[in-house]
Amino acid sequence: MRSFRCRSQGFTLVELVVALLLLSLISATLFGVFRTAGRSVEAGEQHADDAASIRLVGDFLRAQWENAHPLRQRKMLEYPLVFEGNRNQMTYVSALPPRVLGGGLWAWRLHVVREGQYGKLVLEHAIPDKSDERINLKFSPDKRSVLADRVESVTFQYYGITGEAMNAEPKWSNAWNDSQRMPQMIRMDVKMADGTQWPTLYAELRKGMEAGCRQWNEAAGKCVNV
């Protein structure tokens, strides 16, 4: 009877080892659950932050493009526009409000800069130099803003009428080669290094295609007086 009471009041070594193993398994399981939940929360917060950043960048660029200024080369024949656009880069002129960098007309260049394994979507700015016969745009790395990191590529498309054809229909193209007209719309697609893509950004320019020209030759599709 005495021996039975001693055994009933405690645990054997085997029982203690089994209990410790069970406790370790339960702790490991709980730790994994909490870690997974923490990562899910962090991923959700990061996704929300990324979406907010994309939305802010899109709103800023759309406002710039919608208010693109039809600056023309006044000292050059036929007064070509200061606007260049190809599939991977776009240069344009847009006005800033007085409270930002003193306001006025600024030239902008939007493209991807490669630095190491990944690229950066950057927006460079410069003040158009009108002193020479041709307006010079002097962009430099110290006058750029990084809009997004870890970018694989950016592609642009332009919608409008190009060339001298009077009855031509507007269409989308990968490059804007008409120095006399502004595109009617601009499209931008951004692909990230992880394979995800931004929502396609569209912007409709508020200025007419022949804006910035005082006298427009409709037959020739050219500006004859500014």
C-alpha positions in Angstrom: 0.0 0.0 0.0 2.8 2.4 0.8 4.5 1.8 -2.5 1.2 2.4 -4.4 0.7 5.8 -2.6 4.3 7.0 -3.6 3.7 6.1 -7.2 0.3 7.8 -7.3 1.7 11.0 -6.0 4.2 11.7 -8.8 5.2 11.0 -12.4 7.6 8.6 -13.8 10.5 9.7 -15.9 8.9 8.4 -19.1 5.7 10.3 -18.4 7.7 13.5 -17.8 9.6 13.1 -21.1 6.4 12.6 -23.0 4.8 15.6 -21.4 7.8 17.8 -22.3 7.7 16.5 -25.9 4.0 17.3 -26.2 4.6 20.8 -24.7 7.4 21.4 -27.2 5.2 20.3 -30.2 2.4 22.6 -29.0 4.8 25.5 -28.6 6.3 25.0 -32.0 2.9 24.8 -33.6 1.7 28.0 -31.9 4.9 29.8 -32.8 4.4 28.8 -36.5 0.8 29.9 -36.4 1.7 33.3 -34.9 4.7 33.8 -37.3 2.5 33.0 -40.3 -0.2 35.4 -39.0 2.4 38.1 -38.5 3.8 37.7 -42.0 0.3 37.8 -43.5 -0.4 41.1 -41.6 3.0 42.5 -42.8 2.3 41.4 -46.4 -1.1 43.0 -46.3 0.2 46.2 -44.9 3.0 46.2 -47.5 0.5 45.5 -50.3 -1.7 48.4 -49.1 1.3 50.7 -48.9 2.3 49.7 -52.5 -1.2 50.2 -53.8 -1.4 53.7 -52.2 2.0 54.7 -53.7 1.0 53.5 -57.1 -2.2 55.5 -56.9 -0.4 58.6 -55.8 2.2 58.3 -58.6 -0.6 57.7 -61.1 -2.6 60.7 -60.0 0.5 62.9 -60.2 1.5 61.8 -63.7 -2.1 62.0 -65.0 -2.4 65.6 -63.8 0.9 66.5 -65.4 0.0 64.9 -68.7 -3.5 66.4 -68.8 -2.0 69.8 -68.4 1.0 69.2 -70.8 2.0 72.6 -72.2 2.5 72.8 -76.0 5.8 74.6 -75.9 7.2 75.2 -79.4 10.6 75.9 -80.8 10.0 79.5 -81.8 13.4 80.0 -83.5 13.2 76.8 -85.7 11.4 76.3 -89.0 7.8 75.2 -88.7 8.0 75.7 -84.9 8.2 72.0 -83.7 6.8 71.0 -80.3 9.0 70.2 -77.4 7.6 66.7 -77.0 9.2 63.4 -77.6 7.8 60.0 -76.9 8.9 56.4 -77.7 8.1 53.1 -76.2 10.3 53.3 -73.2 10.7 57.1 -72.5 8.7 60.3 -72.7 9.8 63.9 -72.6 7.2 66.7 -72.2 6.6 70.2 -70.8 4.2 70.9 -68.0 3.5 73.8 -65.7 4.0 73.7 -61.9 2.0 75.8 -59.4 3.9 78.7 -57.9 4.1 77.0 -54.5 6.2 74.1 -56.0 9.8 74.9 -57.0 8.7 78.5 -57.8 6.2 77.4 -60.5 6.6 78.1 -64.2 7.2 75.7 -67.2 9.4 72.7 -66.5 10.5 70.0 -68.8 10.2 66.4 -67.6 11.7 63.1 -68.7 10.1 59.8 -67.5 12.0 56.5 -68.0 13.6 53.6 -66.2 17.2 53.8 -64.9 19.1 50.6 -64.4 21.1 50.4 -61.2 22.4 46.9 -60.5 19.9 44.0 -60.8 16.8 46.1 -60.8 15.6 49.4 -62.3 14.0 52.5 -61.0 11.2 54.5 -62.5 12.5 58.1 -62.4 11.2 61.5 -63.3 13.8 64.0 -64.2 13.2 67.8 -64.5 14.9 70.7 -66.1 14.1 74.3 -67.0 13.8 74.8 -70.8 16.7 76.9 -72.0 15.3 79.3 -74.6 18.6 81.3 -75.1 19.8 79.1 -78.0 18.3 78.7 -81.4 17.0 75.3 -80.3 15.5 74.9 -76.8 17.9 72.7 -74.8 16.7 70.3 -72.1 19.6 69.7 -69.7 18.6 66.7 -67.6 21.0 65.6 -64.9 20.9 62.7 -62.2 20.8 65.2 -59.4 17.5 66.6 -60.6 15.4 63.4 -60.5 12.8 61.9 -58.3 12.4 58.1 -57.9 8.8 57.1 -58.4 9.2 53.3 -57.9 11.9 50.8 -57.1 12.5 47.3 -58.4 11.0 48.1 -61.8 11.5 45.7 -64.8 10.2 48.0 -67.6 7.9 50.9 -68.5 6.1 51.1 -71.8 4.3 54.1 -73.4 1.7 54.3 -76.2 0.3 57.4 -77.8 -3.1 58.0 -79.4 -3.8 60.5 -82.1 -3.3 61.6 -85.7 0.3 61.7 -87.0 1.6 63.0 -90.3 0.1 65.4 -92.9 -3.0 63.3 -93.8 -6.1 65.4 -93.4 -8.6 62.5 -93.2 -6.5 60.1 -91.2 -8.0 58.3 -88.2 -6.4 58.5 -84.8 -4.7 55.4 -83.7 -2.4 54.0 -81.0 1.4 53.8 -81.7 4.5 52.9 -79.8 6.2 56.2 -80.7 5.1 59.7 -81.3 6.9 61.1 -84.3 4.7 64.1 -85.2 6.6 67.3 -84.2 3.5 69.4 -85.1 0.7 67.8 -83.1 0.3 66.6 -79.5 -1.1 63.2 -78.9 -4.7 63.0 -77.8 -4.1 60.3 -75.2 -1.1 58.7 -73.4 -1.0 55.2 -72.0 1.6 53.9 -69.5 2.2 50.3 -68.4 4.7 49.4 -65.6 6.0 45.9 -65.0 7.7 45.2 -61.7 10.7 42.9 -61.1 8.5 40.3 -59.4 6.3 40.0 -62.4 3.4 42.1 -61.1 2.0 45.0 -63.2 0.6 48.3 -62.3 -3.0 49.2 -63.4 -2.7 50.7 -66.9 -2.6 54.5 -66.6 -4.5 56.5 -69.2 -4.5 60.3 -69.6 -6.3 62.5 -72.1 -4.5 65.8 -72.9 -6.7 68.8 -72.4 -4.9 70.9 -75.1 -5.9 70.5 -78.8 -3.5 68.6 -81.0 -2.5 71.8 -82.8 -2.2 73.8 -79.5 0.5 76.4 -79.1 0.2 77.6 -82.7 -1.4 80.9 -83.5 -1.9 80.0 -87.2 -2.4 76.4 -88.3 -2.2 75.3 -91.9 -4.8 72.5 -92.0 -3.9 71.4 -95.5 -0.3 70.9 -94.7 -0.8 69.9 -91.1 1.8 72.4 -89.9 2.2 75.5 -87.8 2.9 78.6 -89.7 2.8 81.2 -87.0 3.2 81.3 -83.2 
